[in-house]
Amino acid sequence: MLNRVILIGRLTRDPELRYTPAGVAVTQFTLAVDRPFTNSQSREREADFINIVTWRQLAETCANYLRKGRLTAVEGRIQVRNYDNNEGKKVYVTEIVADNVRFLESSNSGGNREEGAGSSNANASYGGGGGGNRNGGSREQQDPFIDDGKPIDISDDDLPF
């Protein structure tokens, strides 16, 4: 079985950081993801607004560095949960539990693409086991795109978009 999601979109509001009674950090934010087609009547792109949840260190990193409007890539899994509201009705919530978040714009870019690869090392594993690497070896050896936060000198002519 496979439950894996990758999304790229813009935050609709600043992330909300909270802590569970056990002291575990959890952050929630909404990502606006454009649909690949335009509305037939207004010729405008529609978007889906998808709830994202991050946990632990990744939650704190997202709360510290993400802001409304910032272009972000999220990788994780779909989760559906339910609860009974005040009126006794069952409410279903569908959200993405992210275990990898990439910041695709620098915080001072004002909407322009970042010069670098966009990772602010906001990578963390979700779940038990301390976030270790299952395939052995260090993350730096396996991820050729990981950086140390320094911008990469690349011209716009080298970018495919």
Contacts in CASP RR format, 6 or more apart in sequence:
PFRMAT RR
TARGET T0000
AUTHOR 0000-0000-0000
METHOD contacts of the structure
MODEL  1
MLNRVILIGRLTRDPELRYTPAGVAVTQFTLAVDRPFTNSQSREREADFI
NIVTWRQLAETCANYLRKGRLTAVEGRIQVRNYDNNEGKKVYVTEIVADN
VRFLESSNSGGNREEGAGSSNANASYGGGGGGNRNGGSREQQDPFIDDGK
PIDISDDDLPF
3 77 0 8 1.000
3 78 0 8 1.000
4 75 0 8 1.000
4 76 0 8 1.000
4 77 0 8 1.000
5 74 0 8 1.000
5 75 0 8 1.000
5 76 0 8 1.000
5 77 0 8 1.000
5 78 0 8 1.000
5 96 0 8 1.000
6 73 0 8 1.000
6 74 0 8 1.000
6 75 0 8 1.000
6 76 0 8 1.000
7 31 0 8 1.000
7 33 0 8 1.000
7 50 0 8 1.000
7 73 0 8 1.000
7 74 0 8 1.000
7 75 0 8 1.000
7 96 0 8 1.000
8 33 0 8 1.000
8 71 0 8 1.000
8 72 0 8 1.000
8 73 0 8 1.000
8 74 0 8 1.000
8 104 0 8 1.000
9 31 0 8 1.000
9 32 0 8 1.000
9 33 0 8 1.000
9 34 0 8 1.000
9 71 0 8 1.000
9 72 0 8 1.000
9 73 0 8 1.000
10 31 0 8 1.000
10 32 0 8 1.000
10 69 0 8 1.000
10 70 0 8 1.000
10 71 0 8 1.000
10 72 0 8 1.000
11 29 0 8 1.000
11 30 0 8 1.000
11 31 0 8 1.000
11 32 0 8 1.000
11 66 0 8 1.000
11 67 0 8 1.000
11 68 0 8 1.000
11 69 0 8 1.000
11 70 0 8 1.000
11 72 0 8 1.000
12 29 0 8 1.000
12 30 0 8 1.000
12 31 0 8 1.000
12 32 0 8 1.000
12 49 0 8 1.000
12 68 0 8 1.000
12 69 0 8 1.000
13 29 0 8 1.000
13 30 0 8 1.000
13 68 0 8 1.000
14 29 0 8 1.000
14 66 0 8 1.000
14 67 0 8 1.000
14 68 0 8 1.000
15 27 0 8 1.000
15 28 0 8 1.000
15 29 0 8 1.000
15 54 0 8 1.000
15 62 0 8 1.000
15 63 0 8 1.000
15 66 0 8 1.000
16 27 0 8 1.000
16 28 0 8 1.000
16 29 0 8 1.000
16 63 0 8 1.000
17 25 0 8 1.000
17 26 0 8 1.000
17 27 0 8 1.000
17 59 0 8 1.000
17 60 0 8 1.000
17 63 0 8 1.000
18 25 0 8 1.000
18 26 0 8 1.000
18 27 0 8 1.000
18 28 0 8 1.000
19 25 0 8 1.000
19 26 0 8 1.000
20 26 0 8 1.000
24 55 0 8 1.000
24 56 0 8 1.000
25 55 0 8 1.000
25 56 0 8 1.000
25 57 0 8 1.000
25 59 0 8 1.000
25 60 0 8 1.000
25 63 0 8 1.000
26 53 0 8 1.000
26 54 0 8 1.000
26 55 0 8 1.000
26 59 0 8 1.000
27 53 0 8 1.000
27 54 0 8 1.000
27 55 0 8 1.000
27 58 0 8 1.000
27 59 0 8 1.000
27 60 0 8 1.000
27 62 0 8 1.000
27 63 0 8 1.000
28 51 0 8 1.000
28 52 0 8 1.000
28 53 0 8 1.000
28 95 0 8 1.000
29 51 0 8 1.000
29 52 0 8 1.000
29 62 0 8 1.000
29 66 0 8 1.000
30 49 0 8 1.000
30 50 0 8 1.000
30 51 0 8 1.000
30 52 0 8 1.000
31 49 0 8 1.000
31 50 0 8 1.000
31 52 0 8 1.000
31 72 0 8 1.000
31 74 0 8 1.000
31 96 0 8 1.000
32 47 0 8 1.000
32 48 0 8 1.000
32 49 0 8 1.000
32 50 0 8 1.000
33 47 0 8 1.000
33 48 0 8 1.000
33 49 0 8 1.000
33 50 0 8 1.000
34 45 0 8 1.000
34 46 0 8 1.000
34 47 0 8 1.000
35 45 0 8 1.000
35 46 0 8 1.000
35 47 0 8 1.000
35 48 0 8 1.000
37 45 0 8 1.000
37 46 0 8 1.000
38 44 0 8 1.000
38 45 0 8 1.000
38 46 0 8 1.000
39 45 0 8 1.000
39 46 0 8 1.000
50 95 0 8 1.000
50 96 0 8 1.000
51 93 0 8 1.000
51 94 0 8 1.000
51 95 0 8 1.000
51 96 0 8 1.000
52 74 0 8 1.000
52 95 0 8 1.000
52 96 0 8 1.000
52 98 0 8 1.000
53 79 0 8 1.000
53 95 0 8 1.000
53 96 0 8 1.000
53 97 0 8 1.000
53 98 0 8 1.000
54 62 0 8 1.000
54 97 0 8 1.000
54 98 0 8 1.000
54 101 0 8 1.000
54 124 0 8 1.000
54 126 0 8 1.000
55 97 0 8 1.000
55 126 0 8 1.000
55 127 0 8 1.000
56 124 0 8 1.000
56 126 0 8 1.000
57 124 0 8 1.000
58 98 0 8 1.000
58 99 0 8 1.000
58 100 0 8 1.000
58 101 0 8 1.000
58 122 0 8 1.000
58 123 0 8 1.000
58 124 0 8 1.000
58 126 0 8 1.000
61 101 0 8 1.000
61 120 0 8 1.000
61 122 0 8 1.000
61 124 0 8 1.000
62 101 0 8 1.000
62 122 0 8 1.000
65 103 0 8 1.000
65 107 0 8 1.000
65 120 0 8 1.000
65 122 0 8 1.000
66 72 0 8 1.000
66 101 0 8 1.000
66 103 0 8 1.000
67 107 0 8 1.000
69 111 0 8 1.000
70 103 0 8 1.000
70 104 0 8 1.000
70 105 0 8 1.000
70 107 0 8 1.000
71 104 0 8 1.000
71 105 0 8 1.000
71 111 0 8 1.000
72 101 0 8 1.000
72 102 0 8 1.000
72 103 0 8 1.000
72 104 0 8 1.000
73 101 0 8 1.000
73 102 0 8 1.000
73 104 0 8 1.000
74 96 0 8 1.000
74 98 0 8 1.000
74 100 0 8 1.000
74 101 0 8 1.000
74 102 0 8 1.000
75 98 0 8 1.000
75 99 0 8 1.000
75 100 0 8 1.000
75 101 0 8 1.000
75 102 0 8 1.000
76 96 0 8 1.000
76 97 0 8 1.000
76 98 0 8 1.000
76 99 0 8 1.000
76 100 0 8 1.000
76 126 0 8 1.000
77 96 0 8 1.000
77 97 0 8 1.000
77 99 0 8 1.000
78 94 0 8 1.000
78 95 0 8 1.000
78 96 0 8 1.000
78 97 0 8 1.000
79 94 0 8 1.000
79 95 0 8 1.000
79 96 0 8 1.000
79 97 0 8 1.000
80 92 0 8 1.000
80 93 0 8 1.000
80 94 0 8 1.000
81 92 0 8 1.000
81 93 0 8 1.000
81 95 0 8 1.000
82 90 0 8 1.000
82 91 0 8 1.000
82 92 0 8 1.000
82 93 0 8 1.000
83 90 0 8 1.000
83 91 0 8 1.000
83 93 0 8 1.000
84 90 0 8 1.000
84 91 0 8 1.000
85 91 0 8 1.000
97 126 0 8 1.000
98 126 0 8 1.000
99 124 0 8 1.000
99 125 0 8 1.000
99 126 0 8 1.000
99 127 0 8 1.000
100 122 0 8 1.000
100 123 0 8 1.000
100 124 0 8 1.000
101 122 0 8 1.000
101 123 0 8 1.000
102 118 0 8 1.000
102 119 0 8 1.000
102 120 0 8 1.000
102 122 0 8 1.000
102 123 0 8 1.000
103 114 0 8 1.000
103 118 0 8 1.000
103 119 0 8 1.000
103 120 0 8 1.000
103 122 0 8 1.000
104 113 0 8 1.000
104 114 0 8 1.000
104 118 0 8 1.000
105 111 0 8 1.000
105 112 0 8 1.000
105 113 0 8 1.000
105 114 0 8 1.000
105 118 0 8 1.000
106 114 0 8 1.000
106 115 0 8 1.000
106 118 0 8 1.000
106 151 0 8 1.000
113 159 0 8 1.000
114 151 0 8 1.000
115 151 0 8 1.000
115 152 0 8 1.000
115 153 0 8 1.000
115 154 0 8 1.000
116 147 0 8 1.000
116 151 0 8 1.000
116 152 0 8 1.000
116 154 0 8 1.000
117 145 0 8 1.000
117 147 0 8 1.000
117 152 0 8 1.000
118 147 0 8 1.000
119 145 0 8 1.000
119 146 0 8 1.000
119 147 0 8 1.000
119 149 0 8 1.000
120 149 0 8 1.000
121 146 0 8 1.000
121 147 0 8 1.000
121 148 0 8 1.000
121 149 0 8 1.000
123 139 0 8 1.000
123 146 0 8 1.000
124 131 0 8 1.000
125 131 0 8 1.000
125 132 0 8 1.000
133 139 0 8 1.000
133 142 0 8 1.000
135 142 0 8 1.000
136 142 0 8 1.000
139 146 0 8 1.000
140 146 0 8 1.000
END
